């Protein structure tokens, strides 16, 4: 099962510094698969994390990276469905098999408990910015290459955009967003917020996108309508005046759901409260971001549900892939404009990703 694996490969190692190094190729232990990586996702804040500006806790040294797409190179004896050469999506959200509360994000975040920190430190510390990577079997998702690449025309780097898209999908599924409902996405002008708009449209919802950057809001709306001409998407500027922002949303209400994707920089903003003020009785809020105070006085009287959501569940990834394979998303640059870089050009990729963010924009490393 390991006969075809080379002895060494190259990966981006995060330690006191960042460098491409030659490493032993990982082997497929029980419960895992080894993937030959073709494209590895780059987040808009990877530079901040690995440069120390964002104080994320994770085990070092480690191969960097979050989710990736590649081909199955080798599997352990307990694998029953994966086959060598199969195109797969490798997800970065790893949970302990005997304790789902111990959850980590590869080479970014070692979780909230000693159990999760041990899971990363001793077992799953390496991410996927490497030529080969070992991943838990349950984190490896088969992709219908014939349908996605030959039928619908997606490239592998374009498919990597699902690294962003599946995050808000987890939040929207968690609050049971239905076709025809109205959802406020706030803020909507970043990578995850823009992805949230794109996913909500694909789910058949009416979207109200909030943001401070009026030019980016205009680009967001144009991007959605270019790829999905019949989409219902409105934009509302965030002014920082809670009452004024709530009034600006009101013409598009009543609102059924709110998706919060606030960055740490927007944690103290009032935009989520402005959106919550427009929820109908029984409305739902998915708190996926860093907002510090989403409460408004009428939450109790209107039976509003506020649900925190970290990332997504395995079933969410499976369903999202089905949506993608069903053709529910646009194609080409109406879906995503990708900038791809080789592994040795990681610094340029990180720098570009920090600026090249928002709906329909993504950066990958190709290996």
C-alpha positions in Angstrom: 0.0 0.0 0.0 3.0 2.3 0.3 5.2 0.9 -2.5 4.6 3.8 -4.8 5.3 6.5 -2.3 8.7 8.3 -2.6 11.0 8.6 0.4 11.0 12.4 0.5 8.9 15.4 -0.5 8.8 19.1 0.0 6.6 21.1 2.3 6.3 24.6 3.8 7.4 24.3 7.4 6.3 26.8 10.1 8.6 27.1 13.1 10.6 30.1 14.3 10.5 31.1 10.7 8.9 29.9 7.4 10.7 27.9 4.8 10.3 25.1 2.3 12.1 22.0 3.5 12.6 18.4 2.3 10.8 16.0 4.6 10.1 12.3 4.9 6.9 11.3 3.1 4.1 10.4 5.6 2.9 6.8 5.7 -0.8 5.7 5.9 -1.4 4.5 9.4 -4.7 2.9 10.4 -7.6 5.3 9.9 -5.7 7.5 7.5 -4.9 8.1 3.9 -1.9 9.8 2.2 -2.8 12.3 -0.5 -0.6 13.7 -3.3 -1.6 17.4 -3.0 -2.4 19.3 -6.2 -3.7 22.6 -4.7 -3.6 23.9 -1.2 -5.7 26.8 0.0 -4.3 30.1 1.2 -6.3 32.2 3.6 -6.3 36.0 3.5 -4.9 36.0 7.1 -2.3 33.2 6.7 0.4 35.8 6.6 -0.8 37.3 9.9 -1.0 33.9 11.6 2.4 32.5 10.5 4.0 35.9 10.9 2.8 36.1 14.5 0.5 39.1 14.2 -2.6 37.0 14.9 -1.9 35.0 18.1 -3.3 31.7 17.1 -2.1 28.7 19.1 -0.9 25.6 17.2 1.9 23.1 17.5 5.2 23.9 15.9 7.2 22.9 13.9 4.4 22.0 11.5 3.7 21.8 7.8 1.5 24.8 7.1 -1.9 24.9 5.4 -5.6 24.3 5.7 -7.7 22.3 3.3 -6.5 21.0 0.0 -7.3 19.0 -3.1 -5.3 16.1 -4.4 -5.2 12.5 -5.3 -5.2 9.4 -3.1 -1.6 8.1 -3.1 -2.0 5.4 -0.4 -4.5 4.2 2.1 -4.4 2.1 5.3 -5.9 -1.4 5.5 -9.2 -0.2 7.0 -10.1 2.1 4.0 -13.0 0.7 2.1 -14.1 3.4 -0.4 -11.0 5.4 -1.4 -9.0 4.3 -4.4 -5.5 5.3 -5.6 -5.6 8.2 -8.1 -9.1 9.4 -6.9 -9.5 13.2 -6.8 -10.4 14.2 -3.3 -11.0 17.2 -1.1 -9.0 17.1 2.2 -10.6 19.0 5.0 -8.8 20.9 7.7 -11.3 20.5 10.6 -10.2 17.4 12.6 -12.2 16.0 15.5 -11.2 13.3 17.9 -13.0 10.1 17.1 -13.9 9.4 20.7 -14.6 13.1 21.6 -16.1 15.4 19.0 -15.6 18.3 21.4 -11.8 18.0 20.8 -11.5 19.9 17.5 -8.6 21.4 15.7 -7.8 23.3 12.5 -4.7 21.9 10.9 -1.6 24.1 11.4 -3.7 27.1 12.6 -5.6 26.3 15.8 -5.2 23.7 18.5 -8.6 24.1 20.1 -9.9 24.9 23.5 -9.0 21.9 25.6 -5.9 19.9 26.6 -7.4 17.0 24.7 -7.6 19.0 21.4 -4.1 20.4 22.0 -2.7 16.8 22.4 -4.6 15.7 19.3 -2.7 18.3 17.3 0.6 18.0 19.1 0.9 14.2 19.0 -1.1 13.2 15.9 -2.3 15.8 13.4 0.0 18.8 13.6 0.8 19.0 9.9 -1.3 20.9 7.3 -1.5 20.4 3.6 1.0 22.9 2.0 3.2 20.0 0.9 3.6 17.5 -1.9 2.2 14.7 0.3 0.0 14.8 3.3 -1.6 12.3 5.7 -5.2 12.9 6.7 -7.9 11.1 8.7 -10.1 9.0 6.4 -13.2 10.9 7.5 -11.6 14.1 6.3 -11.0 12.9 2.8 -14.0 13.5 0.5 -14.3 11.9 -3.0 -14.9 14.4 -5.8 -16.7 13.4 -9.0 -13.9 14.5 -11.4 -15.8 13.6 -14.5 -18.7 15.8 -13.5 -16.9 18.7 -11.9 -13.9 19.0 -14.2 -15.0 17.6 -17.5 -18.7 18.2 -17.3 -18.9 21.6 -15.5 -15.4 22.8 -16.5 -14.0 23.6 -13.1 -10.2 23.4 -12.6 -8.7 22.0 -9.4 -7.6 25.5 -8.2 -11.1 26.8 -8.8 -12.6 23.9 -6.7 -10.4 25.0 -3.8 -12.7 28.0 -3.4 -14.9 25.5 -1.5 -12.5 26.0 1.4 -14.2 29.4 2.0 -17.7 28.4 0.8 -18.2 25.5 3.1 -17.7 27.6 6.2 -20.8 29.8 5.9 -22.7 26.8 4.5 -22.2 25.2 7.9 -23.7 28.2 9.7 -26.6 28.5 7.3 -27.4 24.8 7.6 -27.2 25.1 11.4 -30.0 27.7 11.4 -31.9 25.7 8.8 -32.1 28.4 6.1 -34.8 27.5 3.6 -35.3 28.5 -0.1 -37.2 31.8 -0.3 -36.2 33.0 3.1 -34.4 36.3 3.7 -31.0 36.2 5.3 -28.7 39.1 6.3 -25.0 38.3 5.9 -22.8 40.7 7.9 -20.3 41.7 7.2 -20.4 40.5 3.6 -17.3 42.1 2.0 -14.6 39.8 3.3 -13.6 36.3 2.2 -16.1 34.4 4.3 -18.8 37.0 4.1 -18.7 37.1 0.4 -18.7 33.3 0.3 -21.8 33.4 2.6 -23.6 35.5 0.1 -22.7 33.1 -2.8 -23.8 30.1 -0.8 -27.1 31.6 0.4 -28.0 32.5 -3.2 -27.2 28.9 -4.3 -29.5 27.7 -1.5 -32.3 29.8 -3.0 -32.4 32.5 -0.3 -32.9 36.2 -0.7 -29.8 37.9 0.6 -29.2 41.3 2.2 -25.4 41.9 2.3 -24.0 44.4 4.7 -20.6 46.1 4.6 -18.6 49.3 5.1 -17.0 49.3 1.7 -19.6 50.6 -0.7 -17.4 49.8 -3.8 -17.0 46.2 -2.6 -20.7 45.9 -2.0 -21.3 47.0 -5.6 -18.8 44.5 -6.9 -20.4 41.8 -4.7 -23.8 42.4 -6.2 -22.5 42.6 -9.7 -20.6 39.3 -9.2 -23.6 37.5 -8.0 -25.9 38.7 -10.7 -23.4 38.0 -13.4 -23.2 34.4 -12.4 -26.9 34.0 -11.2 -29.0 36.6 -13.0 -32.2 35.7 -11.2 -30.6 36.0 -7.7 -32.3 38.3 -5.2 -29.4 40.2 -3.5 -29.6 43.6 -1.8 -26.8 45.6 -0.2 -26.8 47.8 2.9 -23.9 50.0 4.1 -22.7 49.7 7.6 -22.4 53.2 9.2 -21.7 52.3 12.8 -25.1 53.9 13.8 -27.1 50.9 15.0 -30.5 52.6 14.6 -29.7 53.9 11.1 -28.3 50.6 9.9 -31.4 48.8 11.3 -33.6 51.3 9.4 -31.7 50.6 6.2 -32.4 46.9 6.4 -36.1 47.3 7.2 -37.4 47.7 3.6 -36.0 44.2 2.9 -37.7 42.6 5.9 -39.0 40.8 7.7 -35.7 38.9 8.0 -35.7 35.2 8.7 -32.1 34.6 9.5 -28.8 36.4 10.2 -25.3 35.1 9.5 -22.5 36.7 11.5 -19.0 36.4 10.1 -17.4 39.3 11.9 -13.6 39.4 11.9 -11.8 40.2 15.2 -11.4 43.8 13.9 -15.2 44.1 13.7 -15.9 42.4 17.1 -17.2 45.6 18.8 -19.4 46.7 15.9 -23.2 47.1 16.1 -23.9 45.6 12.7 -25.1 42.3 14.0 -27.5 44.0 16.4 -28.8 46.1 13.6 -29.6 43.0 11.6 -31.1 41.2 14.6 -33.5 44.1 15.2 -35.1 43.2 11.8 -35.7 39.5 12.6 -39.2 38.2 12.5 -40.6 36.4 15.5 -38.9 33.0 15.6 -35.9 34.3 13.6 -32.5 32.7 13.8 -28.9 33.9 14.2 -25.8 32.0 13.3 -22.9 33.4 15.2 -19.8 32.2 13.3 -17.7 35.4 13.8 -16.2 37.4 16.6 -19.0 39.8 17.4 -19.0 40.5 21.2 -22.6 41.6 21.8 -25.3 40.4 19.4 -28.1 40.9 21.9 -31.0 43.4 21.6 -33.8 43.9 24.2 -36.5 42.1 22.1 -34.7 38.8 21.6 -36.7 37.1 24.3 -40.1 38.5 23.4 -39.6 37.5 19.7 -38.4 34.0 20.4 -35.2 34.6 18.5 -32.6 31.8 18.5 -28.9 32.6 18.7 -26.7 29.7 17.8 -22.9 29.7 17.9 -21.3 27.6 15.2 -17.7 26.6 14.7 -16.9 25.7 11.2 -19.2 22.9 9.9 -20.0 19.2 10.3 -18.9 16.3 8.0 -22.4 16.0 6.6 -22.3 19.7 5.6 -19.2 19.0 3.5 -20.9 16.0 1.8 -24.0 18.0 1.0 -22.0 21.0 -0.2 -20.1 18.7 -2.6 -23.4 17.4 -3.9 -24.6 21.0 -4.5 -21.4 21.8 -6.4 -21.7 18.6 -8.5 -25.3 19.4 -9.2 -24.4 22.6 -11.0 -25.9 25.0 -8.5 -23.0 27.4 -8.6 -21.7 29.5 -11.5 -18.6 28.5 -13.5 -15.3 30.2 -14.5 -14.7 33.7 -13.1 -18.4 34.0 -12.4 -17.6 31.5 -9.7 -14.1 32.5 -8.6 -11.0 34.2 -9.9 -8.0 32.2 -8.7 -4.4 33.3 -8.4 -2.2 30.2 -8.2 1.5 30.1 -7.0 4.1 27.5 -6.7 5.2 26.3 -3.3 8.5 28.2 -3.5 6.5 31.4 -4.1 4.6 31.1 -0.8 5.6 34.5 0.4 4.1 36.2 -2.7 1.0 34.0 -2.3 0.6 35.1 1.3 1.0 38.8 0.4 -1.4 38.6 -2.5 -4.0 36.7 -0.4 -4.0 39.4 2.2 -5.3 41.9 -0.4 -7.0 39.7 -2.9 -10.1 38.9 -0.8 -13.8 39.1 -1.0 -16.5 37.3 -3.0 -15.2 35.3 -6.0 -11.5 35.8 -5.1 -9.1 33.1 -3.9 -5.4 32.2 -3.8 -3.9 28.7 -3.9 -0.5 27.0 -3.9 -0.2 24.4 -6.7 2.1 21.5 -6.0 
